[in-house]
Amino acid sequence: MIVVHHLNNSRSQRVLWLLEELGLEYEIVRYQRDPKTMLAPPELKAIHPLGKSPVISDNGIVVAESGAIAEYLIDTYGNGRLIPPAGTEERRRWTYFLHYAEGSAMAPLLMKLIFDRVETSPAPFFVKPIARAIAQKVKGSYILPQIATHLDYLEAELGKSEWFAGNEFTAADIQMSFPLEAAAARGGLDGSRPRLMAFLKAIHSRPAFQRALERGGPYELLK
């Protein structure tokens, strides 16, 4: 049995969605973020030394990292589903976006989350203006332009095909869902990029996505 070690409001929601798209049976072990730090609880370190989610276990095999989990599930149980044929341009794009989602797209979004908190967190009155000024400078000069560059790039990519790897829905689209949902929540993604907004609407309407939400519980990205 596949076991998903599921942290609330996290990337592991994508794993549940992928499993639902594949029609696989699985169990969920739930973990809750610390309400103050929003970090994963230490119990997750018993599953994987880094103590982070997502992570799955399957017949003694432990797999961490969203992209690695997606590849494992597709290779082991996919039977050719949610992945383009080898040697095609669609397969190349599939591999690229499967890794781009975390390797490139999430970095500036995570930095924005951190610097937003630096800007708004309680601090001594003599430190607060300095911290706020630094946070605003970093966001304005680097983070926000980087996010805009990625969103413009992705908007253009969806002008080439219906989905990220081609005209068929694949696991690459599941992987890309998290950075785009994060961008909509805190990165400025809005109706000015209609293809990306249409993508989010399309994935949210998929029955497997809805089933994953029912299984996973409340899902709200950190802001």
N, C-alpha and C positions, 0 to 999 in steps of 0.2 A: 504493500500500500504506500502510495506517495503521501508524505506528510509535509504540509506547508507550515513553517514556523512564521506566523503572521503577526507583524507589528502593526498596530493601528495607524491609520493615516500615513501609509508608507508605500514604497515601491512594490512591496509584496502583493499589493492589490492587482498588479499586472500579472503576477504568477497565477493567481486565482482565475483571472480572466482567460489566460492562455489555456489553463486546464479545462475550463468550461468550453472554450472553442474546440478543443480536441475531444471533448466528451469523455474525459477520464475521471475515474473515481479518485477521491483524495480525502484526507483528513486535515483538519486545521487545529494547530496548537496556538493559542492566542497569547500575545504579550502586549503590555500597555506601556506607552512612553511615560517617563517621569514627568509629572505635571509642571514642575518648575524648570527643569533643564531641557525637557522634550527629547531626552536621549533614550535609547533602548535600555531595558532593564538588564542587570548583570546576568540574569538567568540564561540569556541567549548565548553567553560564552560557553555554556555547557554543550551547545550544539556546534558552534564554530568559534575558534579562538578570537576572532575580531568582535564577536558579540553584536553583529549587525544583521539587519534584515534587508532583502529577502534571503532566505536559505531554505532548502528543502532536504529531506532525507528520503531515500528510496531503497529499501532492501539493503541497508547498511552503507549505502553510498550517500555522502553529504555533498551538496553542491551549493555554492554561494555565488553572488553576483548575478544581476538580472540577465545580462546577455548570456552568460554561461548556463544559467538555468534554462533559458529559452532554447539554446542549442541542444542541451541534454534532452529535454522533453521532446523536441522535434526529432532528434536523431533516434531516440529510444522508442517513442510511441507515435510519432507523427505519421508514419506510412506515406510520406510524400505530401502531407497536408501542411498548409501555411508556410511553404517554402518553395521558391521557384526552382525549375530544373537546373541541375549543375551545368556550368559552361555557358549560361545565358547572361545577357546584360542585366536582366531582372535579378538574377542570383547575385551578381556583383553588387547591385544596389541594395539588395537584402542584407548582405554581409556588412556593407558600409553603414547603413542606417541602424542596424542592430547594435553596432558599437559606437556610432556617432552620438546616439542619444545620451549616453553617460560620459563618453570620452570627451565630448566637446560642448554639447548643448547645455548640459546641466551645470557646468562650472560657473558661468557668470550668474546664473539664477541662484545658485547656492551662495555665491559671494554677495549678491544683493540682499538675500535673507539675513546674512550675518551683519552686513553694514547697516541695514535697517534697524537691527536690534542694538547695534552700537549707538546709533543715533537716538533711539528712543528709550534705552534702558536707564534706570535710576543711577545717578552718579553724584558725587560731591559737587556743590554749586560751582566751584572753581575749576573743576575738570569738565563739566558738562559742555560748556561752549566749545572747548577745544575738541572734544570727542565728536561733537556734532559737526563741526567744521571739517574735520578730517574725513568723516564718513560721507558728507555731502560732496567733498572734493573728489574722493575716489569713485563714488557712484557717477558723478557727472562727467568726469574725464575719462573713465575707463569702463565701468560696469554697464551702465545704460547704453553707451554706444555699441558695446559688444553684443548685448542682448538684441538690440535693433538689427545689427548685422546678421545674426543668426536667424531672426524671424523673417527678414527680407529674403534671405537665402532659401529658407524652407517654403515660404510663400511661392517663390519662383519654381522650386522643385515640384510642387504640387500642380504647377501649370503644365508639367510634362506628362503626367499620368494621373489616374484617379487616386491611386494610393502611392506610398513612398517607394515601393520596389517595382511598381508597374500598375497594370490595370486590375490586378487581383489582390484582395486583402490577404496580408501575411502577418507573420509574427513580428516583422519589422514595424508594422503599424502599432501593434500592441506595445512594443518597446518605446516607440516615439510618443505614445500617449502621455507619459508622465512629464517630460519636459514641457510639452505644450499645455498641459493642464496647469503646471506650475507657472508658465508664462501668462496664462489667462488669469491666474490668481494673484500674481505679484510682479509680473514682468512686462505689463503694458500691452499684452496681446488683446486686440479688440476688433471691431468690425472694419477697421482700416486694412486688415489683411483677411479678406473674405474666404480665401481658400482654406486657410488654417482654421478659421471659425467653422466652416462647413465640415472640415475633417472632424473636429471635436463633436459637432452635432451628430455626424454619421456614426462615430464609434459609440457614443452614449446611447444611441438607439438600438444597438445590436443586442439581441436577446441574451447572448453569452455574457456581455458586459453587465447587463441587468442582473443575471443570475449570480455573477461574481460579487456584485454589491450586496445582494441578499445574504450570500454566504459569509462575506467578509465583515459585514456590519458597517456602521457609520464611517464615512470616508470624507475627510476634509483636509486639504493640503495646508501645510504650515504657511503662515503669512508673517 
